Amino acid sequence: MRRMSVVFTVVTVLCLCVADHVRAAEPLMVFCGAAFKKPMEEVAGLYQKKTGTSLNVMYAGTGTLFSQILLSKQGDVFVVPSPDIMERARKKNVIDGSSVKSIAYVVPCINVQVGNPMKIRGLKDLARPGLRVGIANPEIVYIGAIAVEIVDKQLSADEKASFRKNVVTYAEDFNKLATMLVLKQVDAVIGMHFLEGWYPDKVTTVKMNAAEVSRIGSAQAAVISYTSRRADAARFIDFLSSVDVQPVLRKYHYFATPQEAFSWVGAKKPIGGEFSVAGDWVKK
């Protein structure tokens, strides 16, 4: 009996070790805002090369990702473009609030086709008749919400009406918005400063006046509460916020510090923060 007990114990330990190894070999599940698709694809390769751990990354608008995590109760890491989104996730117990780390900083701007063929110089130009303008869906995409906040605050009623006539798409995530510009399906989008870093031969950046920029974003990552691999998730977040990743972020024109972002804007601005989208803005 004693020998059988020892054998059973050894087998049990071996099974547990094999199970742990299998779990460790599975890709980490990362829910990532589409505004970080380009650098994240590169970072995922670097991380696998360095640690042997692969990533399964889902890209979408942050509202869509938030809903997916809540419904599925799955995932290991959540990456979002703004602290207010992360705070909502914390209040819903979707993430471990103590695990949040900032990665990079992003600034809203106007993105146009390379060379700026439509001669767009600023926000008010987006109300000119005949332009094809794209914004992201403000209900589920961070830059979409920022775009309508800027339009509501900075354009007159007539300018706002003209702007809305020009809007031909409310894209469901940032990557799709960027693709429409690259494919010349729109003349301009209210997007992010780094898009020229994604497509240097396809996109030109038009800065807004400092007064028109209501806020900037701060990319943050956190451990998802439902994970069974908390330590692995935390290690990846440490990597995301490390000096190893900074060259990738700079390659795609993301800012490493708030000061860099403020310098580009020309003024100090709130980082994230709660704000509401007017009820008359709905996706088409």
C-alpha positions as CSV (number, residue, x, y, z in Angstrom):
1,M,0.0,0.0,0.0
2,R,2.8,2.3,0.9
3,R,4.5,1.7,-2.5
4,M,1.2,2.4,-4.3
5,S,0.8,5.6,-2.3
6,V,4.3,6.8,-3.3
7,V,3.7,6.0,-6.9
8,F,0.4,7.8,-6.8
9,T,2.0,10.9,-5.3
10,V,4.8,10.9,-7.9
11,V,2.3,10.5,-10.8
12,T,0.2,13.3,-9.4
13,V,3.2,15.7,-9.1
14,L,4.3,14.8,-12.6
15,C,0.8,15.5,-14.0
16,L,0.7,18.9,-12.2
17,C,4.1,19.8,-13.6
18,V,3.0,18.8,-17.1
19,A,-0.2,20.8,-16.7
20,D,1.7,23.9,-15.6
21,H,4.1,23.5,-18.5
22,V,1.2,23.2,-21.0
23,R,-0.4,26.4,-19.5
24,A,2.9,28.2,-19.7
25,A,3.3,27.1,-23.4
26,E,-0.1,28.6,-24.3
27,P,-0.1,32.1,-25.8
28,L,-0.9,35.0,-23.4
29,M,-4.3,36.4,-24.4
30,V,-3.9,40.2,-24.9
31,F,-6.8,42.5,-25.6
32,C,-5.3,45.6,-27.3
33,G,-6.7,48.8,-28.5
34,A,-6.3,49.0,-32.3
35,A,-4.3,52.2,-32.0
36,F,-1.4,50.1,-30.9
37,K,-1.6,47.4,-33.6
38,K,1.6,48.3,-35.5
39,P,4.0,48.4,-32.5
40,M,2.3,45.5,-30.7
41,E,2.9,43.2,-33.6
42,E,6.6,43.9,-33.4
43,V,6.7,43.8,-29.6
44,A,5.0,40.4,-29.7
45,G,7.8,39.0,-31.8
46,L,10.5,40.5,-29.6
47,Y,8.8,39.1,-26.5
48,Q,8.5,35.6,-27.9
49,K,12.2,35.7,-29.0
50,K,13.3,36.8,-25.5
51,T,11.1,34.6,-23.3
52,G,9.7,31.9,-25.5
53,T,6.2,33.0,-24.7
54,S,3.9,33.8,-27.6
55,L,1.0,36.2,-27.6
56,N,-2.5,35.9,-29.0
57,V,-3.5,39.6,-29.5
58,M,-7.0,40.7,-30.3
59,Y,-7.3,44.3,-31.7
60,A,-10.5,46.3,-31.7
61,G,-12.0,49.5,-30.4
62,T,-11.6,49.6,-26.6
63,G,-15.4,49.6,-26.0
64,T,-15.6,46.4,-28.0
65,L,-12.7,44.8,-26.2
66,F,-14.2,45.8,-22.8
67,S,-17.4,44.1,-23.7
68,Q,-15.6,41.0,-24.9
69,I,-13.7,40.6,-21.7
70,L,-16.8,41.1,-19.6
71,L,-18.8,38.6,-21.5
72,S,-16.1,35.9,-21.9
73,K,-14.4,36.5,-18.5
74,Q,-11.2,35.6,-20.2
75,G,-7.9,37.3,-21.0
76,D,-4.5,38.0,-19.5
77,V,-3.6,41.6,-20.4
78,F,-5.6,44.7,-21.3
79,V,-4.0,47.5,-23.3
80,V,-5.9,50.8,-23.7
81,P,-5.2,54.3,-25.0
82,S,-6.3,56.3,-21.9
83,P,-6.4,56.2,-18.1
84,D,-10.2,56.9,-17.9
85,I,-10.9,53.6,-19.8
86,M,-8.6,51.7,-17.5
87,E,-10.4,53.3,-14.5
88,R,-13.7,52.1,-15.8
89,A,-12.2,48.6,-16.1
90,R,-11.0,48.8,-12.6
91,K,-14.4,49.9,-11.3
92,K,-16.0,46.9,-13.0
93,N,-13.3,44.6,-11.5
94,V,-12.1,43.7,-15.0
95,I,-8.5,44.5,-14.2
96,D,-6.2,44.5,-11.2
97,G,-5.8,48.2,-10.4
98,S,-2.4,47.7,-8.8
99,S,-1.0,46.2,-12.0
100,V,-1.6,49.3,-14.2
101,K,1.5,50.7,-16.0
102,S,1.8,53.5,-18.6
103,I,3.5,52.6,-21.8
104,A,3.3,55.7,-24.2
105,Y,1.5,58.9,-24.9
106,V,-0.6,59.9,-27.9
107,V,-2.1,63.2,-29.2
108,P,-5.1,63.8,-31.4
109,C,-4.5,65.5,-34.8
110,I,-5.7,65.6,-38.4
111,N,-4.3,62.9,-40.7
112,V,-4.4,63.5,-44.4
113,Q,-3.1,61.7,-47.5
114,V,0.6,62.1,-48.1
115,G,1.4,65.5,-49.5
116,N,-1.9,67.0,-48.3
117,P,-3.5,67.2,-51.8
118,M,-6.7,68.9,-50.4
119,K,-4.6,71.6,-48.7
120,I,-6.1,71.0,-45.2
121,R,-4.5,73.4,-42.7
122,G,-6.6,73.0,-39.6
123,L,-9.8,71.8,-38.0
124,K,-12.2,74.3,-39.6
125,D,-11.0,73.2,-43.1
126,L,-12.8,69.8,-42.3
127,A,-16.1,71.7,-42.7
128,R,-15.3,72.7,-46.3
129,P,-17.9,71.4,-48.8
130,G,-17.0,68.3,-50.7
131,L,-14.4,66.9,-48.4
132,R,-14.7,63.2,-47.4
133,V,-13.9,63.0,-43.6
134,G,-13.6,60.0,-41.5
135,I,-13.8,59.6,-37.7
136,A,-14.0,56.6,-35.5
137,N,-17.2,55.5,-33.8
138,P,-17.4,57.7,-30.7
139,E,-19.5,55.0,-28.9
140,I,-16.7,52.4,-28.8
141,V,-13.4,54.1,-30.0
142,Y,-11.3,56.5,-27.8
143,I,-10.2,58.7,-30.7
144,G,-13.8,58.8,-32.0
145,A,-14.9,60.2,-28.6
146,I,-12.1,62.7,-28.6
147,A,-12.9,63.8,-32.2
148,V,-16.5,64.6,-31.4
149,E,-15.5,66.4,-28.2
150,I,-13.2,68.6,-30.2
151,V,-15.8,69.3,-32.9
152,D,-18.5,70.1,-30.4
153,K,-16.2,72.5,-28.5
154,Q,-14.3,74.2,-31.3
155,L,-16.6,74.5,-34.3
156,S,-19.6,76.8,-34.5
157,A,-23.1,75.4,-35.1
158,D,-22.9,76.0,-38.8
159,E,-19.3,74.6,-39.1
160,K,-20.4,71.5,-37.1
161,A,-23.3,70.9,-39.4
162,S,-21.0,71.2,-42.4
163,F,-18.5,68.9,-40.8
164,R,-21.1,66.2,-40.1
165,K,-22.3,66.4,-43.7
166,N,-18.7,65.6,-44.7
167,V,-18.3,62.6,-42.4
168,V,-18.6,59.5,-44.6
169,T,-17.6,56.8,-42.0
170,Y,-17.7,56.1,-38.3
171,A,-15.0,53.4,-38.3
172,E,-15.3,50.7,-35.7
173,D,-11.6,50.9,-34.7
174,F,-8.6,53.0,-35.3
175,N,-6.9,50.6,-37.6
176,K,-9.9,50.6,-39.9
177,L,-10.0,54.4,-39.9
178,A,-6.3,54.5,-40.8
179,T,-6.8,51.9,-43.6
180,M,-9.6,54.0,-45.2
181,L,-7.2,57.0,-45.4
182,V,-4.4,54.9,-46.8
183,L,-6.7,53.5,-49.5
184,K,-7.8,57.1,-50.3
185,Q,-11.4,56.3,-49.4
186,V,-11.4,59.5,-47.3
187,D,-9.5,62.8,-47.6
188,A,-8.8,63.3,-43.9
189,V,-9.5,61.8,-40.5
190,I,-9.3,63.1,-37.0
191,G,-6.8,60.6,-35.8
192,M,-3.5,60.4,-33.9
193,H,-0.1,62.0,-34.3
194,F,1.7,58.7,-34.7
195,L,-0.1,57.6,-37.9
196,E,2.6,59.1,-40.1
197,G,4.9,56.7,-38.3
198,W,2.7,53.8,-39.4
199,Y,2.6,54.9,-43.1
200,P,5.3,57.4,-43.8
201,D,4.8,57.2,-47.5
202,K,1.0,57.4,-47.3
203,V,0.1,59.8,-44.5
204,T,0.8,63.4,-43.6
205,T,0.1,64.9,-40.2
206,V,-1.7,68.2,-39.7
207,K,-1.4,69.5,-36.2
208,M,-4.4,71.3,-34.6
209,N,-3.9,74.5,-32.7
210,A,-3.0,73.9,-29.1
211,A,-6.3,75.3,-27.9
212,E,-8.2,72.8,-30.0
213,V,-6.5,69.8,-28.4
214,S,-8.8,69.0,-25.4
215,R,-6.7,66.2,-23.9
216,I,-4.0,63.6,-24.8
217,G,-4.1,59.9,-24.2
218,S,-1.8,57.6,-22.2
219,A,-1.4,54.0,-23.3
220,Q,-1.7,51.8,-20.3
221,A,-1.6,48.0,-19.7
222,A,-3.0,46.0,-16.8
223,V,-3.5,42.4,-15.7
224,I,-7.0,41.2,-16.4
225,S,-8.8,39.9,-13.3
226,Y,-9.9,36.7,-14.9
227,T,-6.4,35.5,-15.8
228,S,-5.0,32.2,-14.4
229,R,-1.5,33.4,-15.3
230,R,-1.1,36.5,-13.3
231,A,2.7,36.3,-13.0
232,D,3.1,35.7,-16.7
233,A,0.8,38.7,-17.5
234,A,2.7,40.9,-15.1
235,R,6.0,39.9,-16.7
236,F,4.7,40.9,-20.1
237,I,3.5,44.3,-18.8
238,D,6.9,44.9,-17.2
239,F,8.4,44.2,-20.7
240,L,5.9,46.6,-22.3
241,S,7.0,49.4,-20.0
242,S,10.8,48.6,-20.3
243,V,13.6,50.3,-22.2
244,D,13.6,47.3,-24.6
245,V,10.2,48.4,-26.1
246,Q,11.0,52.2,-26.3
247,P,12.9,51.9,-29.6
248,V,9.8,50.2,-31.2
249,L,7.4,52.9,-29.9
250,R,9.7,55.7,-31.1
251,K,10.0,53.9,-34.5
252,Y,6.3,54.3,-34.9
253,H,6.3,57.9,-33.5
254,Y,4.7,57.3,-30.1
255,F,5.8,59.6,-27.3
256,A,7.6,58.1,-24.3
257,T,6.8,60.8,-21.8
258,P,4.0,63.4,-21.2
259,Q,6.6,66.2,-21.6
260,E,7.3,65.0,-25.2
261,A,3.6,65.0,-26.0
262,F,3.1,68.5,-24.4
263,S,6.0,69.9,-26.3
264,W,4.5,68.6,-29.6
265,V,1.1,70.1,-28.8
266,G,2.6,73.3,-27.6
267,A,0.8,73.3,-24.2
268,K,0.2,71.1,-21.2
269,K,-3.0,69.2,-21.5
270,P,-5.1,66.8,-19.3
271,I,-4.1,63.2,-19.7
272,G,-7.2,61.2,-20.3
273,G,-10.1,62.1,-18.0
274,E,-13.8,61.5,-18.0
275,F,-15.9,63.3,-20.6
276,S,-19.2,62.6,-22.2
277,V,-20.1,62.4,-25.9
278,A,-23.2,64.3,-26.9
279,G,-26.2,62.1,-27.5
280,D,-26.7,63.3,-31.1
281,W,-23.5,61.6,-32.2
282,V,-24.3,58.1,-33.3
283,K,-22.6,55.8,-35.7
284,K,-24.0,55.4,-39.2
